[in-house]
Amino acid sequence: MSRLSYHCLGSVALALALALPPAAPAQEVDLSALTLPQAEGLLQTRNRELQAARRALEAAGAGILSAGAHPNPTLSLGVAQINPSVGVGAGSYSEKIVDTSVRIDQVIERGDRRELRLANARSLESASTEDLSDAQRQQRLALRNAYYDLLFAQDKVDIARDTISLFQGSVRAAELRLKAGDIAAADVARLRVDALRAQNDARAAEADQRRAQLALAYMIGAEGKTIGIRAVDPWPSIYSGRPGGAVDELIEERPDVRAAKSRFEAAQNARELARSLRTRDVSVGASYDHYPVNPAYAQGSGAGTGSTFGVFVSVPLFARYYYEGEIRRAEVDYSAAMEALDKVRAQARTDIARAFSDLQAAAERLQRYDESLLVEAKRAADSAEFAYKNGAIGVMDLLDARRTLRAIQIDAALSRNDHAKALAAWQAGIGRLDGEAK
């Protein structure tokens, strides 16, 4: 079997493998305790954008089969010398008083056009393979952003509910003190107002959580189970491993850069293919003509009887057009592919630099919240609670301390979300979302 046959069989096998539906998981994933690895597993099997990228790869594999095909021969059948006055005559087919002919023609391609078409199609298939890898990279990044948004929304709901519980206890205690004449009615009213505001904040946080659930559910193909989705993975640490390497090497390893390289190679092959059009193809043919034996017909028309054979060769004459348009278009596409490769490299370099800068800033902010701001805000709030219970401060000072603590808790959760997204963006930017060190 030729090398082309093996390659075609391999392409067909790849297309069939991609066309088969993904294997069902051994057991149903519990969306009420969804981990990030489980979400990424569902992404690979259910995400619609990845399915579209797989179909594009299948189409590119089919293009190789088309590019490697030889020109088909042409068969021609005809009759001639039909006398309208006499007709075709009686008897068998060979006794008809008409001439019959059979001809077959075959185009012989020259200029290595078939090899150039195959090279072009293989480069495009390679580009589609890298497009699929890049789609996986981008969708995994989007999934992590959606997952961390849900974690952030859950934290906000928890903070809001804790605040509600705290205010409910304070309001009950204040009402008892009001009955005993130990507190002013205005102070109780202020506590009730802040308790109602906490309930509104909790409702808004629940709405944010629902939106985050919807976004994550779409990405993993679980729209029918949106309400039950809950993220359970912890936030990534600021001390998480940060894979790295030489910037130029990281850029060349990115799938979008590799796809642009493959398209540049395809444009090179397409340019050579366009130039090869100036190498003339040759068409060869053979014919068989039969003259029926019919004395009356032969005597009246002077036609002979019997069979003849013929051989033909045809070559196009480039008298008016020399494929200038096709060659010019291929040159333009080649230049465009070169510029596109340079653009993708520049974008990759910018993405990596921006992601690293964002990651450093986010890590520093989160470290300040974890090591200083949260600790001090919690200490100040506890001191205010103790002082209020012992009558050392008024209700306004207590409310200010609680608002400050709640705001810092939400800001800290937002900083964790920003850091987690920045870390995911950095890993996606260098093409190592798993964080492996290569």
N, C-alpha and C positions, 0 to 999 in steps of 0.2 A: 504493500500500500504506500502511496506517495506521501510526502510530508504535508502537502495540501490536504489530502484526505484525512490524515490524523488531526490536522488543525481544525478542519470543518467539523469532524466528529466531536472534538473537544468543545468547540463553540456551541454545537447543538446540545451537548451534555450540560454545559453551563446554563444555557437558556432554559432547559427543562428543569434543572435544579432550582433556578430562580423562580420559575413559574409555579412550582409546587407550593401549596400552602404551607406555612411554617408549622412545625410540629407543636401540638398542643402541650401545654405544661403538664407535668405529672399531677399537680394538684392546683386547685383554684387559689389565686393569690388573695390574701385577706386584705382588702383595701382599707379596712378600719385600722390597720397597723401596717401601713405601707412603708417599706424601706426604700432607699434610693436605688440599690441594686435591683430590687424587684420592679421598680418603676422603669428602669432602663431595659429590663428584660421585656416588659410589656411594650415599650417603645419600639423595640426591634421587630416585634411580631405584629403590632397593630397600628403603627403610625402610618397615616395616609401619605405623607410627603415621602417617606422612605419607600413605600410601595410604588409611587410614581417614578422615583429614581431607579428602582429595579426594572420597571417596564422599559425605561429609556435604555438601560444596559442590554436588555433582551433585543431591542430593536437594533442596537449597534452590532450585536452578534449576528443578527440576520443580514446586516449589510455586508459582512465578510462573505457570506454564501453568495450574495449577488455579485460582489466584486470579483470573485474567483471563477465565475462562470465563463465558459468559452462561447463564442457566437454560435447560434444554432444554424444548421444548414437550411436552405430554402428549396422546397420541392415545387415544381411547376408542371401542370398537366394541361394539354391543349389540343384542339382539333383545328384544322385549316382546310382550305380548298373545298369548301362546301358550295356545291352548285345549287342555287335556289330553284332552278328549273327541273333538275333531275331528282333532287333530294339526297338523302343519305344512303338510299338503297336498302335492299332486303338482305337477309342472311345474318350470319353471326357477326360479332363485333369486328373480327378481322376481315370480314367480307364487305364492310361498309365502304362506300365510295368517298371517303374522306381521309385526309392525312391526320395521323395522331402523333403526338410527341410527348416525351417525358424528359424533364431536365432537372438537375440538382445543382445548386450553387452553394459554395462555402466561402465565407470571408476569413481570410488569414490575417490576424492582427500582427502588426509589427511595431517596433519602437518600445518594446517591453511594457506595453500599456496594461496588460493584465497584471503583471508583477507590481506596477505602480499603483493600480487600483487596489490591489490587496494590501500593499503597504499603507495606503491612505486609510482604508477601512479598519485595519488593525490599530492604527494610531487613534482613530476615532473611538474604537472600542475601549482602548486603554484610557482615553479621556473620560468616557462614560463610567468606567470602573472607578476612576478617581472622583468623578462627580458624586457617585454613590457614597464613597468614603467621606467626601466633604459634606454631603447631606447628613450623614450619620453624625459627623462632628458638630454641625450646626444644630441639629435636632437634639442631640444630647445636651448641648449648652442651653438651649431653650428649655429642655426638660428640667435641668438643674435650677434654672432661674424660676420656673414655675413651682418646683418643689420647695425651694427656699422661700418663695413668696407665701406659700401655704404655711410653712413653719412660722414665719413672721406674723401672719394673720392669727395663727393659733396662739402665739405668745401674747398678742394684743388682747385677744378674747380672755385669756387667763388673767392678765393684769386687770382688765376691766371687771371681771367677776370678783377677783380678790378685793378690788376697791369697793364694789357694791356691798360685799359681805362686811367689810370694815365699817362702811357708813351705816349699814343697817344696825349693827351693834351699837354704834355711837348714837344713832337716833333713839333707839330704845332706852339706852342709859340716860340720854338727855331728857327724855320725856318723864322718866322716873324722878330725876333731879328737879324738873320743872314742877312736878306735883309737890315735891318736898320744899319748894321755894328756894332751891339752891342755885338756880340758873335763870337767866332772863329768857322770856319767850322769843326775843329777837335772835338769841343764839341758837335756839332750837330750830327756828325758821331757816337760819343760814345752813345748818346741818342738813335739813330736809332738801333745800335747794341743791346743795352739792350732791346729795344722794340721788336726786332725780337726774342731775347732769351725768352722774356716773352711769345710770341706767341707759341714757341716750348714747353715751360713749360705747357702752357694751353692745348696744344694738347696731351701731355703725361698724364696730369691729366684727360682729357676726356677718354683716353684709359683705365686708371685705373678705372674710373667710370663705363665703359662698362663691364669690367671684374667683378667688384663687383655686378653689376646688374645681370650678368649671374649666378654668384654663388648663389645669393638670389633667383633668378627665379627658379632654379632647386629645391631648398629646398621646395618651396611653389607650385610647379607644374604649373608654369606660364611661361614656356619657350617661348611660342608664343608671349608674351607681354613684352619681356625683356627691350626694349628701353624705354618704358613708365614708368618703375618703378622708384619711387622717395620716399625716406624715409623722413618723416616729423616730427618724434618725436624729442624732445630736448635731448641733452646729459644728462645722469644722473648726479645729483649733487654729489660733494664729501661729502656732508652731508646727503646723502641718508641713510635710515635705513639699518643697517647691522645685520640681524638676527643671533643669535648665541645660545649657550647652551654648556652643558658639552660635551667634545670631544667624550667620549665613547658613550654617547647617540646619538650624531650626526652620528657616524660611524654605529651604529646598525640600525639606521633608513634609511640608504641609500638603494635604491632598489637593487644595485649590491651585497651588503652584505646579504640582505634578500634572494636573489636568491641563493647565495652560501650556506646559511643555509638550504634552502629547498633541494638543491642537496645533502647536507650532510645527511639529514634525509632520502632521497631516497636511498642513498648508505647504510645506516643502515638497511633499510627494505630489500634491495637487498641482503645484507649479510645474514640476517635471512632467506630469501627465498631460498638462495643457501644451507644453512644448512638443511632446511626442506626437501631437496631432498632425504636425507637419511631416511626419514620416508616413508615407502612403501605405494604406492597407491594400492588399491584393485579394481580388475575388476570383476563384477558379470554379469552373463548372463543366459539367458533362451532360450530353443530351443523346437521346435515342429517338429517331423518327421512323415511323412505319408508313409505307405506301401500300395500300390494299391492291390486291390483284383483281382487276375488273376490266376485262378487255374492252367492253363498250365505253366505259368511262375513259380508259386510256386512249382509245382511238379518237374519241371526240375532243379530248383536252390536251393530248400529247403528254400526259403525265406518265412517269415511269412507275415501276412497281418494285417492292422489296423494302429493305430497312437500311438506314444509315446512322452513323454515330458522329458526334461532334464534341470538341473540347474548346473551352473558352477561358480567356484570362481578361480581367478588366482592372484598370488602375484609374483612380480619380485624377483629374487634371486641375491643378490649382491655378486656374486662369484668371479668376476674378476675386477670390477670397483666400487668404492664407492663414486663417484662424487668428487674426490679430486681436479680435475681441476677447476670445477665450483666454489667450495668453495674457493680455493686459489685465483681465479680471483676476486671474490667478496671481499675478504679481501684486495687485492691490490686496488680495486676501492674505498673501504672505506677509506683506508689510503690516497689515492690521493684526495678524496673529503675533508678530514680533512685538508690536506695541502693547498688545493685550498682556503678553507674558511679563513685560517690564512693568506694566501697571499693577498686575496681581502681586508681583514681588514687592513693589513699593507699598501697596496696601497691607501686605503681610508684615512688613517691617514696622509700619505705623501701628498696626494692631498690637503687635508684640510689645512695642515700647509703651503704648498707652496702657495696655493691660498691666504691665509691670509697675508703672507709676501708680495706677489706681489701686493695685494690690498693696503696695507699700503704705499708701495713705490710709487705706481702710484698716490695715492691721494696726497702725499707730493709733487711730481713733478708737478702735475696739479695745486696745490695751489700756488706754486711759480710762475708758468706762469700767472695765473689769477690775483694774487695780486701784482706781481712785474715786471716780465720780459715783459709782454705785455704792461703794462702801461708805463714803461720806454722806451721801443722801439718805441711806438707810439709817446711819447713826443719828443724823439730825432728825429724821422722822420719829425714831424711837424716843429720842430725848423730848421731842415735842409732845408725844403721846403721854409720856410719864409726867411731864410738867403740867399738862392740861388736867390729868386725873388728880393731881395734887393741888390744883388751883393756882399754879404759878404763872400760867399764861392764859390768854383769852382764846375764844373759839376761832377768831380770825387768824391768829398765829398758827393754830393747829391746822386749819384748812390750807394755809399757805404751805406748810411743811408737807402735807399729804399731796397737794398738787405738784409740788416740786419733785417729790419722789416718783409719782406716777409718770410725769413727763420724762424724767431721766430714765426710768425703766423702759418706756417706749422708745426713747432715743437709743438706748443700749441695744434693744432688740433690732432696731433699724440698722444699727452699726454692724451687728452680727450678720444681718441679711446682706448688707453691702459688702462685707468682707467675704462671705461665702460666694456671692456672685462674682466678685473680683477674682477670687481664687479660681473659680470655674472658667472665667474668661481668659485668665492667664494660661491655664492648662489647655484650653481649646485653642488659644492663639498659637501655641507651640506644637499643637497636634498631639498632646499627651493628656487627654482628659482623665485617664486612669491614674495619672500622677507617677507613672513608672519612670525610673531614671535609666536613660539609654546611654 
